[in-house]
Amino acid sequence: MEIFPVIDLSKLNGEERKPTMEVINDACENWGFFELVNHGISHDLLDAVERLTKEHYRKCMEQRFKEMVASKGLEAVQSEIDDLDWESTFYLRHLPESNLVEIPDLEEDYRKAMKEFALELEKLAEQLLDLLCENLGLEKGYLKKAFCGSKGLTFGTKVSNYPPCPKPDLIKGLRAHTDAGGIILLFQDDKVSGLQLLKDGQWIDVPPMKHSIVINLGDQLEVITNGKYKSVLHRVLAQTDGTRMSIASFYNPGSDAVICPAPELVEKEEKESQVYPKFVFEDYMKLYAGLKFQAKEPRFEAMKAVESTISMGPIATA
């Protein structure tokens, strides 16, 4: 059985840099996921974020979720549910403008912790994108510049809790999908599992680890890398015991960013029959909103239909 890739980022600073970069490259090519330890975010901050997130769920979200379950009669379902997920969520926006002060029911210490956490994740995302550039042979900063629209890029967090489910065989915590955006950084519960990815036709568990950050690649990186790196189907299984915490932060292109394969990664003979389209990120997101739980390939094909209307100059990397 293959071992899920766990990467110690501290090894980039010494003699093990080359093999560590090779593991990152292999994870991007063959898994679309990897898990980071020694990533530079303090354990004290992670512990505070986890504690405050779980407290907020108990105080402000748990009862609402129970009322939703009761109103839909979900505890008594007899057949598989395929149009909703067994999750309680709220969303935070960090870039281009934060909405932290607008979210009701957040205590001040939680707001401060999430603001600090977002800044740390933003730095980590930018570091990872440059590591990917290095492995791909792209100029440093290329991927970040590719993500930037006229107002910069988009960065936000989905805070989720997956409560105990009486019918986990009939209701998914989160149905299978690929992520639409760029690079995703997940801080997940280290005790309650449930996240799985699809590899070679088999569902594989993403192991819960204390203080780790799980990374996965979105559809936009698949396009920009011309398919060298892939976004991968993943899902969350509902569990009968325990509430699973999931804090997923999405480092995405700006809404008007034009996304296309990096010219350096397109073979000369490919240029006439390019597999991946060129499109405006916002247009892709509008399409994705209705097709999230379907295959990504038809989304790429649909974007080809509007490709001829898009003009784009070279990405500045200076």
C-alpha positions as CSV (number, residue, x, y, z in Angstrom):
1,M,0.0,0.0,0.0
2,E,1.3,3.5,-0.9
3,I,2.2,5.8,1.9
4,F,0.4,9.2,1.9
5,P,3.1,11.9,1.4
6,V,4.1,13.8,4.6
7,I,6.7,16.5,4.1
8,D,9.0,18.1,6.7
9,L,9.4,21.6,5.4
10,S,12.4,22.2,7.8
11,K,14.4,19.9,5.6
12,L,14.4,22.5,2.8
13,N,17.1,24.4,4.7
14,G,19.8,21.7,4.7
15,E,21.3,18.8,2.9
16,E,17.9,17.1,2.4
17,R,16.6,19.9,0.3
18,K,16.8,18.0,-3.1
19,P,15.1,14.8,-1.9
20,T,12.4,16.9,-0.2
21,M,11.8,18.9,-3.4
22,E,11.5,15.6,-5.2
23,V,8.9,14.3,-2.7
24,I,6.9,17.6,-3.2
25,N,7.0,17.2,-7.0
26,D,5.9,13.5,-6.8
27,A,3.1,14.5,-4.5
28,C,1.9,17.2,-6.9
29,E,2.1,14.9,-9.9
30,N,0.7,11.7,-8.5
31,W,-1.4,12.6,-5.4
32,G,-2.6,16.2,-5.7
33,F,-2.3,16.2,-1.9
34,F,0.4,16.2,0.7
35,E,0.7,16.9,4.4
36,L,3.2,19.4,6.0
37,V,4.9,19.3,9.3
38,N,7.4,21.8,10.6
39,H,5.8,24.4,8.4
40,G,6.6,27.4,10.5
41,I,3.2,28.1,12.0
42,S,3.4,28.1,15.8
43,H,1.8,25.2,17.6
44,D,0.4,27.7,20.2
45,L,-1.5,29.5,17.4
46,L,-2.8,26.3,16.0
47,D,-4.0,25.2,19.4
48,A,-5.7,28.5,20.0
49,V,-7.5,28.4,16.6
50,E,-8.6,24.8,17.2
51,R,-9.9,25.6,20.7
52,L,-11.7,28.7,19.7
53,T,-13.2,27.1,16.6
54,K,-14.6,24.2,18.6
55,E,-16.0,26.6,21.3
56,H,-17.6,28.7,18.6
57,Y,-19.3,25.6,17.1
58,R,-20.7,24.5,20.5
59,K,-21.9,28.0,21.4
60,C,-23.2,29.3,18.0
61,M,-23.5,26.6,15.4
62,E,-24.4,23.2,17.0
63,Q,-28.0,24.0,17.9
64,R,-28.7,25.5,14.4
65,F,-27.3,22.4,12.8
66,K,-29.6,20.2,15.0
67,E,-32.6,22.3,14.0
68,M,-31.7,21.9,10.3
69,V,-31.4,18.2,10.6
70,A,-34.8,18.0,12.4
71,S,-36.5,20.2,9.8
72,K,-35.3,18.0,6.9
73,G,-35.9,14.7,8.7
74,L,-32.4,13.6,8.0
75,E,-32.1,11.3,11.0
76,A,-34.8,9.0,9.6
77,V,-33.6,8.8,6.0
78,Q,-33.8,5.4,4.4
79,S,-32.1,6.0,1.1
80,E,-28.9,7.7,0.0
81,I,-29.0,11.6,0.1
82,D,-27.1,13.1,-2.8
83,D,-28.1,16.8,-2.7
84,L,-26.7,18.0,0.6
85,D,-23.8,17.5,3.0
86,W,-23.6,16.7,6.7
87,E,-21.6,19.8,7.6
88,S,-22.0,23.0,9.5
89,T,-20.0,25.9,7.9
90,F,-19.3,29.6,7.8
91,Y,-16.9,31.5,5.5
92,L,-14.3,34.2,6.2
93,R,-12.8,36.4,3.5
94,H,-9.2,37.7,3.9
95,L,-8.3,39.1,0.5
96,P,-8.8,41.4,-1.4
97,E,-10.7,42.8,1.6
98,S,-11.4,41.1,5.0
99,N,-14.9,40.5,6.3
100,L,-13.8,39.3,9.7
101,V,-15.5,42.2,11.5
102,E,-18.8,41.6,9.7
103,I,-19.2,37.9,10.8
104,P,-21.7,37.8,13.7
105,D,-21.2,35.8,16.9
106,L,-17.4,35.8,16.6
107,E,-15.7,36.7,19.9
108,E,-12.9,39.2,19.7
109,D,-10.1,36.7,20.7
110,Y,-11.4,34.3,17.9
111,R,-11.3,37.2,15.3
112,K,-7.7,38.0,16.4
113,A,-6.6,34.4,16.2
114,M,-8.1,33.9,12.8
115,K,-6.6,37.1,11.4
116,E,-3.1,36.0,12.6
117,F,-3.7,32.5,11.3
118,A,-4.7,33.8,7.9
119,L,-1.5,35.9,7.7
120,E,0.6,32.9,8.5
121,L,-1.2,30.7,5.9
122,E,-0.9,33.4,3.3
123,K,2.9,33.4,3.8
124,L,3.0,29.6,3.6
125,A,0.9,29.5,0.4
126,E,3.3,31.9,-1.3
127,Q,6.3,29.8,-0.1
128,L,4.6,26.7,-1.5
129,L,3.8,28.3,-4.9
130,D,7.5,29.3,-5.3
131,L,8.6,25.8,-4.4
132,L,6.2,24.6,-7.2
133,C,7.7,27.1,-9.6
134,E,11.1,25.8,-8.8
135,N,10.1,22.2,-9.5
136,L,8.3,23.2,-12.7
137,G,11.2,25.3,-14.0
138,L,9.1,28.5,-13.9
139,E,10.5,31.8,-12.8
140,K,10.1,32.5,-9.1
141,G,6.9,34.4,-8.5
142,Y,5.2,33.2,-11.7
143,L,2.3,31.4,-10.1
144,K,1.5,34.2,-7.7
145,K,1.6,36.7,-10.6
146,A,-0.6,34.3,-12.6
147,F,-3.2,34.4,-9.8
148,C,-3.2,38.2,-9.6
149,G,-6.1,40.1,-11.1
150,S,-6.6,43.9,-11.1
151,K,-7.3,43.8,-7.3
152,G,-4.8,41.1,-6.5
153,L,-5.7,37.6,-5.6
154,T,-8.6,36.0,-3.5
155,F,-8.0,34.4,-0.2
156,G,-10.7,33.0,2.1
157,T,-11.4,30.3,4.7
158,K,-14.2,27.8,5.0
159,V,-14.7,26.8,8.7
160,S,-16.5,23.5,8.9
161,N,-17.6,21.1,11.6
162,Y,-18.9,17.6,10.8
163,P,-21.0,16.4,13.7
164,P,-21.8,12.8,14.5
165,C,-24.1,11.3,11.9
166,P,-26.6,8.5,12.5
167,K,-26.6,7.4,8.9
168,P,-23.1,7.8,7.5
169,D,-23.7,5.1,4.9
170,L,-26.5,7.3,3.4
171,I,-25.2,10.9,3.9
172,K,-21.7,12.1,3.1
173,G,-20.0,14.7,5.2
174,L,-19.0,16.4,1.9
175,R,-19.6,14.9,-1.5
176,A,-16.7,14.1,-3.8
177,H,-15.4,17.0,-5.8
178,T,-12.2,18.8,-6.9
179,D,-11.5,22.3,-5.7
180,A,-12.0,25.0,-8.2
181,G,-9.2,27.4,-7.1
182,G,-5.5,27.5,-6.7
183,I,-3.8,26.0,-3.6
184,I,-5.7,24.9,-0.5
185,L,-4.3,24.8,3.0
186,L,-6.3,22.6,5.5
187,F,-5.9,22.6,9.3
188,Q,-8.0,19.5,10.3
189,D,-9.0,17.7,13.4
190,D,-6.2,15.4,14.6
191,K,-8.5,12.9,16.3
192,V,-11.7,12.5,14.1
193,S,-10.9,11.4,10.6
194,G,-13.0,11.4,7.5
195,L,-11.1,13.1,4.6
196,Q,-10.3,10.8,1.7
197,L,-8.8,11.3,-1.8
198,L,-9.3,9.2,-4.9
199,K,-6.0,7.7,-6.2
200,D,-5.9,5.0,-8.9
201,G,-9.5,4.1,-8.4
202,Q,-9.2,3.7,-4.6
203,W,-10.3,6.0,-1.8
204,I,-7.4,6.7,0.5
205,D,-7.5,8.3,4.0
206,V,-5.8,11.6,4.6
207,P,-4.2,10.9,8.0
208,P,-5.1,13.2,10.9
209,M,-1.9,14.5,12.4
210,K,-1.4,16.9,15.3
211,H,-0.3,20.4,14.1
212,S,0.0,19.5,10.4
213,I,-1.3,21.4,7.4
214,V,-2.7,19.4,4.6
215,I,-2.2,20.8,1.1
216,N,-4.2,20.1,-2.0
217,L,-4.1,21.5,-5.5
218,G,-7.1,23.1,-7.2
219,D,-8.3,23.1,-10.9
220,Q,-6.4,26.4,-11.6
221,L,-3.0,24.8,-10.9
222,E,-3.9,21.9,-13.2
223,V,-4.6,24.4,-16.0
224,I,-1.5,26.6,-15.4
225,T,0.8,23.5,-15.2
226,N,-0.8,22.2,-18.4
227,G,-1.8,19.0,-16.5
228,K,1.6,18.2,-15.1
229,Y,0.0,18.7,-11.6
230,K,-3.6,17.6,-11.1
231,S,-6.5,18.5,-8.9
232,V,-7.9,15.3,-7.3
233,L,-11.3,14.2,-6.3
234,H,-11.8,14.1,-2.5
235,R,-14.6,13.7,0.0
236,V,-15.4,13.7,3.7
237,L,-17.1,10.7,5.2
238,A,-19.6,11.3,8.0
239,Q,-18.7,9.6,11.2
240,T,-21.0,8.2,14.0
241,D,-18.7,9.4,16.8
242,G,-17.0,12.7,17.3
243,T,-17.3,16.1,15.6
244,R,-14.5,16.7,13.0
245,M,-13.1,20.2,12.7
246,S,-11.9,21.4,9.3
247,I,-10.5,24.8,8.5
248,A,-9.8,25.0,4.8
249,S,-8.2,28.2,3.4
250,F,-8.3,28.8,-0.4
251,Y,-5.5,30.8,-2.0
252,N,-7.1,31.6,-5.3
253,P,-6.8,33.8,-8.4
254,G,-8.4,37.2,-8.4
255,S,-11.8,37.3,-10.0
256,D,-10.6,38.9,-13.2
257,A,-7.3,37.0,-13.4
258,V,-6.9,35.3,-16.8
259,I,-5.9,31.6,-16.3
260,C,-4.1,29.6,-19.0
261,P,-1.2,27.1,-19.3
262,A,2.3,28.6,-18.7
263,P,3.9,28.9,-22.1
264,E,7.0,27.2,-20.9
265,L,5.0,24.0,-20.0
266,V,3.3,23.7,-23.4
267,E,5.2,21.6,-25.9
268,K,5.5,23.2,-29.4
269,E,3.5,20.5,-31.1
270,E,0.8,20.9,-28.5
271,K,0.1,24.6,-29.2
272,E,-2.3,24.0,-32.0
273,S,-4.3,21.5,-30.0
274,Q,-4.0,22.7,-26.5
275,V,-5.7,20.5,-23.9
276,Y,-6.4,23.2,-21.4
277,P,-8.3,26.4,-22.1
278,K,-7.7,30.1,-21.3
279,F,-10.4,31.8,-19.3
280,V,-11.2,34.4,-16.7
281,F,-11.3,32.9,-13.2
282,E,-14.7,34.4,-12.3
283,D,-16.3,32.8,-15.4
284,Y,-14.9,29.4,-14.3
285,M,-16.3,29.9,-10.8
286,K,-19.8,30.7,-12.1
287,L,-19.7,27.4,-14.0
288,Y,-18.3,25.5,-11.1
289,A,-21.1,26.7,-8.7
290,G,-23.6,24.5,-10.5
291,L,-21.2,21.7,-11.4
292,K,-19.0,21.3,-8.3
293,F,-20.0,17.7,-7.6
294,Q,-19.5,16.6,-11.3
295,A,-16.3,15.8,-13.2
296,K,-13.9,18.6,-13.9
297,E,-13.1,17.7,-17.5
298,P,-16.5,18.9,-18.9
299,R,-15.9,22.2,-17.1
300,F,-12.6,22.6,-18.9
301,E,-14.3,21.8,-22.2
302,A,-17.0,24.3,-21.5
303,M,-14.5,27.1,-20.9
304,K,-12.9,26.4,-24.3
305,A,-16.1,27.7,-25.9
306,V,-15.5,31.2,-24.5
307,E,-11.7,31.1,-24.9
308,S,-11.7,33.0,-28.2
309,T,-13.1,36.1,-26.5
310,I,-10.2,36.5,-24.1
311,S,-7.0,38.5,-24.8
312,M,-4.0,38.3,-22.6
313,G,-0.5,39.7,-22.5
314,P,2.5,38.0,-20.9
315,I,2.7,37.7,-17.2
316,A,5.2,40.1,-15.7
317,T,7.5,38.4,-13.2
318,A,9.8,41.3,-12.4
